[in-house]
C-alpha cells in the first residue's frame, strides 16, 4: 500500500482536502484501475481525479530537484535494503517533499 499512500500524500499536498478521509479512500480508488503496485493503475486513478501525472523510470536527481523547487512533491520507488552500492529488495515507495544541498526530505508512509 506504500505506493498508494505516497501518491495520496503528494495529491493531498497539491490539492489539500481532496481526500475523502485518509489514504484508504485513495487506495480504494486505485483498485478500480488495478493493483496498488501497478503504476498504470496509479496514473489512471490520479488522472481520473483531475491531476496531471506521469510515471517515469528515467529521471535523475536534477529532475527531482526541479520538480521539488516548483512545489511539486514526488512519489518515488526505492530499494530499501542494503547500501547504496548494492541495494536490493522488493522496493518501497516514499514521497519526496524537499531537498537541501546534500539530502532529500521525505515523507515515508511506513
NURORO-471557 format. One record per residue (C-alpha): residue number from 0; residue in three letters; chain; y, x, z. Coordinates in steps of 0.001 Angstrom, whole numbers, plus 524288, in hexadecimal, padded with zeros to 5 digits. Layout:
% residues N
R  nr rest kette     y     x     z
R NUM  Ala     A     Y     X     Z
...
END
This chain:
% residues 110
R  nr rest kette     y     x     z
R   0  Unk     A 80000 80000 80000
R   1  Unk     A 8090F 80BC3 8010D
R   2  Unk     A 80D1B 80A7A 7F2A5
R   3  Unk     A 8117C 7FC75 7F4DB
R   4  Unk     A 8183B 7FFF5 8019E
R   5  Unk     A 81FA1 80B49 7FB55
R   6  Unk     A 823B9 8026D 7F01D
R   7  Unk     A 827FC 7F7CB 7F989
R   8  Unk     A 83042 801C8 800EA
R   9  Unk     A 8371F 805E0 7F471
R  10  Unk     A 8392E 7F824 7EF45
R  11  Unk     A 83E2E 7F34B 7FC59
R  12  Unk     A 847EE 7FE86 7FCAD
R  13  Unk     A 84CC2 7FB2D 7EF09
R  14  Unk     A 84DA7 7ECB4 7F20E
R  15  Unk     A 84E04 7EA84 800C6
R  16  Unk     A 8473F 7DE60 805BA
R  17  Unk     A 83FF4 7DBEC 7F905
R  18  Unk     A 832FB 7DC96 80042
R  19  Unk     A 82EC2 7CF9F 805B6
R  20  Unk     A 82923 7D53E 81228
R  21  Unk     A 82380 7E2DF 811A8
R  22  Unk     A 81C37 7EBA8 8084A
R  23  Unk     A 8106F 7E29B 808D4
R  24  Unk     A 81889 7D8D3 80110
R  25  Unk     A 81A9F 7E30C 7F689
R  26  Unk     A 80C3A 7E702 7F6E8
R  27  Unk     A 8083C 7D8F3 7F44E
R  28  Unk     A 81180 7D8F4 7E8BE
R  29  Unk     A 80B93 7E599 7E375
R  30  Unk     A 7FDD8 7E018 7E4A2
R  31  Unk     A 80184 7D5A6 7DAAA
R  32  Unk     A 80234 7E0C6 7D0B6
R  33  Unk     A 7F6E8 7E93E 7D518
R  34  Unk     A 7F2B8 7F291 7DFC4
R  35  Unk     A 7FCC9 7F877 7E8EB
R  36  Unk     A 7F920 80649 7E48D
R  37  Unk     A 7FB92 802F1 7D63C
R  38  Unk     A 808CD 807C8 7D17A
R  39  Unk     A 808FB 7FD7F 7C6C3
R  40  Unk     A 807AD 7F29F 7D0DC
R  41  Unk     A 812A8 7F89E 7D8E3
R  42  Unk     A 81BAB 7F996 7CD1E
R  43  Unk     A 8189F 7EBB6 7C8A0
R  44  Unk     A 81AF4 7E63C 7D63E
R  45  Unk     A 827FB 7ED3D 7D7D9
R  46  Unk     A 82C8B 7E97A 7CA43
R  47  Unk     A 828D4 7DB4F 7CC66
R  48  Unk     A 831AD 7DB95 7D852
R  49  Unk     A 83D05 7E034 7CFE4
R  50  Unk     A 83CA4 7EEE4 7D25F
R  51  Unk     A 83D85 7F928 7C7A8
R  52  Unk     A 83291 80293 7CAE9
R  53  Unk     A 82ADF 80D23 7C3FB
R  54  Unk     A 81E89 8145C 7C79C
R  55  Unk     A 81EAC 822B5 7C3E4
R  56  Unk     A 8155B 82DDE 7C601
R  57  Unk     A 81DAF 8388E 7C014
R  58  Unk     A 8299C 838CD 7C8F7
R  59  Unk     A 82E8D 8450E 7CF67
R  60  Unk     A 8364E 84841 7DB81
R  61  Unk     A 84347 8477F 7D443
R  62  Unk     A 83FCA 839DA 7CF36
R  63  Unk     A 83D0E 8356F 7DD1F
R  64  Unk     A 849BB 83B50 7E227
R  65  Unk     A 851BB 83483 7D792
R  66  Unk     A 84BD1 82742 7DAD0
R  67  Unk     A 84E10 82933 7E950
R  68  Unk     A 85C15 82DAD 7E726
R  69  Unk     A 85ECA 82132 7DFA0
R  70  Unk     A 859A9 818FF 7EAEC
R  71  Unk     A 84C34 815F1 7E5A1
R  72  Unk     A 840CD 817F7 7EF16
R  73  Unk     A 83481 81D1C 7E89E
R  74  Unk     A 8269C 8195D 7EC48
R  75  Unk     A 81DB5 824D8 7E945
R  76  Unk     A 80F37 82754 7EA14
R  77  Unk     A 80B28 833A9 7F135
R  78  Unk     A 7FEC3 83AF7 7F451
R  79  Unk     A 7FFC0 83C4A 802FF
R  80  Unk     A 7F49A 8451E 80720
R  81  Unk     A 7F457 853E2 8067E
R  82  Unk     A 8000F 85C78 803D3
R  83  Unk     A 8099A 85BDA 7F895
R  84  Unk     A 801B3 8659B 7F09A
R  85  Unk     A 7F4BF 85E7D 7F215
R  86  Unk     A 7F807 85051 7F4CC
R  87  Unk     A 7ECEC 846AE 7F3DE
R  88  Unk     A 7E8CA 83936 7F817
R  89  Unk     A 7E99D 82B5D 7F349
R  90  Unk     A 7F84B 82B19 7F3FB
R  91  Unk     A 802A0 823E5 7FB8A
R  92  Unk     A 80F9A 81D57 7F806
R  93  Unk     A 81C92 81FDB 7FEAC
R  94  Unk     A 82A8C 81C46 7FB5B
R  95  Unk     A 834B3 826EC 7F94D
R  96  Unk     A 841E4 822B1 7FE97
R  97  Unk     A 849EF 82F2B 7FE4F
R  98  Unk     A 849E4 83DEB 7FDC0
R  99  Unk     A 85106 84A0E 8020C
R 100  Unk     A 85096 857E0 7FC7D
R 101  Unk     A 84284 85A2B 800A9
R 102  Unk     A 83BF9 84D59 80437
R 103  Unk     A 839F5 83F55 8004A
R 104  Unk     A 83C1A 834A7 80A46
R 105  Unk     A 83163 82A75 809CF
R 106  Unk     A 82D06 81DA4 80F7B
R 107  Unk     A 81E63 81DD4 8116B
R 108  Unk     A 81778 810B5 81252
R 109  Unk     A 80C7B 816FB 81A27
END
